[in-house]
Amino acid sequence: MRATVLLPLLCMLAACSAPPPPDPAQRPEPKAATPSPITTTANTYKDAAHTAAETAQTQAAEQAKQADTATQ
């Protein structure tokens, strides 16, 4: 009776055991995650906003310089 219960139990344990970890030399290189479309769109708008702010600051500095030159 013990053998009929113990043998299937041992077979189940052997089948459910975890396999050994893979050899580190054979592991594939990790790949960078592909950004989501939402992240890509947000980054595009953020870059455009930074560019517009820099352009506005540059134009304001040029106008201030022209105003200083005209008043002298």
ABEGO torsion letter per residue (X at the ends): XAAAAAAAAAAAAAAABBBBBBBAAABBBBBBBBBBAAAAAAAAAAAAAAAAAAAAAAAAAAAAAAAAAAAX
